[in-house]
Amino acid sequence: MRIVPFFLLLTIPTVLTGCVSGPPDARNDGFLAGMGQLASGGYQRQTEAQQAQLDMQKVKQVEAQTKLAQAQATLAQERGSLDALRSDTSRMDQKLKALRARLDRMRAANGVLSDKDRQLMNGLTEAKLHLDDLKLKLQSPGADGEYDDVKGQHDKLQASIAVLSQQLTESSAQ
């Protein structure tokens, strides 16, 4: 009979220790461990920690969605600008062809090329080469990433064509 009380005295601290310090999952250590976690607030702390992690993940997801929307808007704007440059480049090509035809008509009318006419021809040829290079860059898949460079080349070429056009007009007036 003395064995039973002695056995109980040995098992009570073990059970109580298991209830207080057991893992937070009752599925692994049984009912008494689960009851200990429930009584000590372990489940509550675990639930609050998981909720805090979930809230942080939701905030990060909202931030990521905002950044994605901003990036998509910027990309759409740059693609629109790139399309405008492509359209502008086509107009410049047509203008260069018209200038070239005009110069050819002037040359045919005069019969002889002056030094100024030769300079205009060279300028038109150079502008046409730059325009062809710009067209290739605008049609390449990487044109989105080189927008600033392409835009700078486009602006220089546009100014060059304006100067050539002015010189041709002055030359034809003489």
C-alpha positions in Angstrom: 0.0 0.0 0.0 2.8 2.3 0.6 3.8 2.0 -3.0 0.7 3.7 -4.4 1.1 7.0 -2.4 4.8 7.0 -3.2 4.0 6.5 -6.9 1.4 9.3 -6.8 4.0 11.6 -5.2 6.4 10.9 -8.0 3.9 11.4 -10.9 2.2 14.6 -9.6 5.4 16.8 -10.2 6.0 15.2 -13.5 2.4 15.8 -14.7 2.4 19.4 -13.3 5.8 20.1 -15.0 4.4 18.8 -18.2 1.3 20.9 -18.0 3.3 24.1 -17.4 6.3 23.7 -19.7 5.0 21.5 -22.4 5.1 22.4 -26.1 2.3 24.5 -27.5 0.8 21.7 -29.5 -1.4 19.3 -27.6 -1.5 16.9 -30.6 2.1 15.9 -29.9 2.1 15.6 -26.1 -1.4 14.9 -25.2 -4.3 16.3 -23.3 -2.5 17.3 -20.1 0.1 19.3 -22.0 -2.7 21.0 -23.9 -4.5 21.8 -20.8 -1.3 23.2 -19.3 -0.8 25.5 -22.3 -4.4 26.6 -22.2 -4.1 27.4 -18.5 -0.8 29.2 -18.8 -1.7 31.3 -21.8 0.7 29.6 -24.2 -1.9 29.1 -26.8 -3.0 32.8 -26.6 0.7 33.9 -27.0 1.1 31.6 -30.0 -2.1 32.8 -31.6 -1.1 36.5 -31.1 2.4 35.9 -32.5 0.9 34.2 -35.6 -1.6 37.0 -36.0 1.2 39.6 -35.8 3.1 37.7 -38.5 0.0 37.5 -40.7 -0.6 41.3 -40.3 3.0 42.0 -41.3 2.6 39.8 -44.4 -0.6 41.6 -45.3 1.2 45.0 -45.0 4.1 43.7 -47.2 1.7 42.4 -49.8 -0.1 45.7 -50.0 3.2 47.5 -50.4 4.3 45.1 -53.1 1.0 45.6 -54.9 1.4 49.3 -54.7 5.0 49.1 -56.1 3.8 46.8 -58.9 1.0 49.2 -59.9 3.5 52.1 -59.9 5.9 50.1 -62.0 3.2 49.1 -64.5 2.1 52.8 -64.8 5.6 53.9 -65.4 6.1 51.2 -68.0 2.9 52.1 -69.8 4.0 55.8 -69.8 7.4 54.9 -71.2 5.9 52.6 -73.8 3.6 55.5 -74.9 6.6 57.8 -75.1 8.5 55.2 -77.1 5.6 54.8 -79.5 5.5 58.6 -79.9 9.2 58.5 -80.8 8.6 55.8 -83.3 5.9 57.8 -84.9 8.0 60.9 -84.9 10.9 58.9 -86.5 8.6 57.9 -89.3 7.6 61.5 -89.9 11.3 62.5 -89.9 12.0 59.8 -92.5 9.3 61.2 -94.7 10.7 64.7 -94.3 14.2 63.6 -95.2 12.9 61.9 -98.3 11.1 65.1 -99.3 14.2 67.2 -98.7 16.3 64.8 -100.7 13.8 64.9 -103.6 13.7 68.7 -103.4 17.5 68.8 -103.6 17.5 66.4 -106.5 15.0 68.6 -108.4 17.1 71.7 -107.6 20.2 69.9 -108.9 18.5 68.8 -112.0 17.3 72.4 -112.7 20.8 73.9 -112.1 22.6 71.0 -113.8 25.7 71.5 -111.6 26.1 71.0 -107.8 27.6 73.9 -105.9 29.7 73.4 -102.8 26.8 74.3 -100.7 24.6 71.8 -102.5 27.2 69.1 -101.9 27.3 70.0 -98.2 23.5 69.7 -98.1 23.7 66.3 -99.8 26.3 65.1 -97.3 24.2 66.5 -94.4 21.1 64.7 -95.8 23.0 61.5 -96.2 24.4 61.7 -92.6 20.9 62.5 -91.2 19.5 59.5 -93.1 22.1 57.2 -91.6 21.4 58.5 -88.1 17.7 58.1 -88.7 18.1 54.5 -89.8 20.2 53.8 -86.7 17.6 55.4 -84.5 14.9 53.3 -86.2 16.8 50.1 -85.4 17.2 51.1 -81.8 13.5 51.9 -81.5 12.5 48.6 -82.9 14.9 46.5 -80.8 13.4 44.7 -77.7 15.7 46.6 -75.4 14.4 50.1 -76.5 12.4 50.4 -73.3 15.6 50.4 -71.2 17.4 52.9 -73.4 14.7 55.5 -73.6 16.7 58.5 -72.5 19.5 57.7 -74.9 17.2 57.2 -77.8 15.2 60.4 -76.9 18.5 62.4 -76.9 19.4 61.0 -80.3 15.9 61.7 -81.6 16.1 65.3 -80.5 19.5 65.9 -82.1 18.4 64.4 -85.3 15.2 66.5 -85.3 17.3 69.6 -84.9 19.7 68.5 -87.6 16.8 68.0 -90.1 15.4 71.4 -89.2 18.8 73.0 -90.0 19.1 71.1 -93.3 15.6 72.1 -94.2 16.3 75.8 -93.5 19.6 75.6 -95.5 17.8 74.0 -98.4 15.1 76.7 -98.3 17.7 79.4 -98.3 19.6 77.7 -101.1 16.5 77.4 -103.3 15.7 81.0 -102.7 19.0 82.2 -104.2 
